[in-house]
Structures are given as structure tokens and as C-alpha cells.
Amino acid sequence: MKFSPAKREQTPVAKPPPEALHRVDGGGPWGPTQFDLPERDGSNTQAVVVVAVVGAIVLLVIAGLWALLYYQYN
């Protein structure tokens, strides 16, 4: 049995604002995203510190759970 593809109506797509043609910096036609905005001094030390601290906490939790299970079953 062969089915014919369904016909779709064309819908208008959102267009970027007219001033987007003049933008040169990153972020695409809709402007910069939160990841495209550098810090004022040009470094991302705060982001690096936050990621490092969260990673260390996750590793400590995993190690703690592993130690708890290890000593509970041995």
C-alpha cells in the first residue's frame, strides 16, 4: 500500500530585525547570547572557578557514596 505525502501549508518564518544586518559581533542575527558576552576584563575566571568547584563537589559526593557502599558491604 502506498501513501501519498501530506500537503503542508507554508507558514511564515520569523525574520530577524532589520538592524541585525549591521551587527558584526557574535550571537547571530538575534543578538548576543549569554555565552557570547565576555567579562569586562576579558577573562572568564568566575566561570572557571564555578565549574571547578561544582566538579570537585560532584567528585566528593561520588567518592563518599562509593566509600559508604564499600564499607557497608565489606
C-alpha positions as CSV (number, residue, x, y, z in Angstrom):
1,M,0.0,0.0,0.0
2,K,1.5,3.3,-1.0
3,F,0.6,6.6,0.7
4,S,1.0,10.0,-0.8
5,P,2.8,12.6,1.3
6,A,0.6,15.0,3.1
7,K,0.5,18.5,1.7
8,R,1.5,21.2,4.1
9,E,0.6,24.8,4.0
10,Q,3.5,27.2,4.0
11,T,3.8,29.2,7.2
12,P,5.7,32.4,7.6
13,V,9.0,32.1,9.4
14,A,10.2,34.7,11.9
15,K,12.7,37.1,10.4
16,P,15.5,38.8,12.3
17,P,15.0,42.6,12.9
18,P,16.3,44.9,10.2
19,E,19.2,46.2,12.4
20,A,20.6,42.7,12.5
21,L,22.2,43.2,9.1
22,H,24.6,45.7,10.6
23,R,25.7,43.6,13.6
24,V,29.3,42.3,13.4
25,D,29.8,40.7,16.8
26,G,28.9,37.2,17.6
27,G,25.4,35.9,18.6
28,G,23.8,35.6,15.3
29,P,21.0,37.7,13.8
30,W,19.1,37.9,17.1
31,G,21.9,39.4,19.1
32,P,24.4,38.1,21.6
33,T,23.6,35.2,23.9
34,Q,24.7,34.8,27.5
35,F,27.7,32.8,26.3
36,D,28.8,35.5,23.8
37,L,29.3,38.2,26.3
38,P,32.8,38.3,27.7
39,E,33.6,39.8,31.0
40,R,34.8,43.3,31.2
41,D,38.4,42.4,31.9
42,G,38.5,39.8,29.1
43,S,38.8,36.7,31.3
44,N,36.3,34.2,32.5
45,T,37.8,33.4,35.9
46,Q,34.5,33.3,37.6
47,A,33.0,30.8,35.2
48,V,36.2,28.6,35.5
49,V,36.0,28.7,39.3
50,V,32.3,27.9,39.5
51,V,32.8,24.9,37.1
52,A,35.8,23.7,39.1
53,V,34.0,23.9,42.5
54,V,30.9,22.2,41.2
55,G,33.1,19.4,39.7
56,A,35.0,19.0,42.9
57,I,31.8,18.7,44.9
58,V,30.4,16.1,42.5
59,L,33.6,14.1,42.7
60,L,33.5,14.3,46.5
61,V,29.9,13.1,46.6
62,I,30.7,10.2,44.3
63,A,33.7,9.2,46.4
64,G,31.7,9.5,49.6
65,L,28.9,7.3,48.2
66,W,31.5,4.7,47.0
67,A,33.2,4.6,50.4
68,L,29.8,4.2,52.1
69,L,28.8,1.3,49.9
70,Y,32.3,-0.2,50.1
71,Y,32.4,-0.3,53.9
72,Q,28.7,-1.3,54.3
73,Y,29.0,-4.4,52.1
74,N,32.5,-5.5,53.3
